[in-house]
Each structure stands twice: as structure tokens, then as C-alpha cells.
Amino acid sequence: WGDYDNDGDLDLFVANCCNQNNFLYQNNGNGSFSKITTGTIVN
């Protein structure tokens, strides 16, 4: 958990091993998350 976009909401980063994809989920601030699929922080 961390606030990668500095909006005050905790976002979720899931790191995987063995050549599997990592996942970043942005907290929408309303109890839901959006999967982030682009950018340097994702894979």
C-alpha cells in the first residue's frame, strides 16, 4: 500500500516474481480501484 499519485488515498501495488506481471491499482476514493496498466512503475 502507498499513495503513488499523492491524492491522499492509499493505492495498491502487487509485486510478483518469476517473470509474472506486477499490478498497480489506483484508489478512486469511493471504495473502488482502477487497474493502472501503463507507466514506468508498472513492469
C-alpha positions in Angstrom: 0.0 0.0 0.0 1.2 3.5 -0.8 0.0 6.8 -2.3 1.7 6.7 -5.7 -0.3 9.6 -7.1 -0.3 11.9 -4.0 -4.0 12.3 -3.8 -4.3 11.2 -0.2 -5.8 7.8 -1.0 -3.9 4.5 -0.5 -3.2 2.7 -3.7 -2.2 -0.9 -4.1 0.9 -2.3 -5.8 1.1 -6.1 -6.2 4.7 -7.3 -7.0 5.1 -10.8 -8.5 8.1 -12.9 -9.3 9.2 -15.4 -11.9 8.6 -13.2 -15.0 4.9 -12.5 -14.0 3.4 -9.1 -14.3 3.2 -6.6 -11.5 -0.1 -4.8 -10.8 -0.9 -1.3 -9.7 -4.4 -0.4 -8.6 -5.3 3.3 -8.1 -7.7 4.1 -5.3 -10.7 6.0 -6.8 -11.6 7.4 -3.4 -15.0 5.8 -3.3 -14.2 2.3 -2.2 -13.2 1.1 -5.7 -9.9 0.7 -7.6 -8.8 1.2 -11.2 -6.1 -1.0 -12.6 -3.2 1.0 -14.0 -1.6 -0.7 -17.0 0.9 1.9 -18.3 3.8 3.9 -16.9 7.2 3.3 -15.6 6.0 2.0 -12.2 4.1 -0.9 -13.8 6.5 -3.6 -15.1 
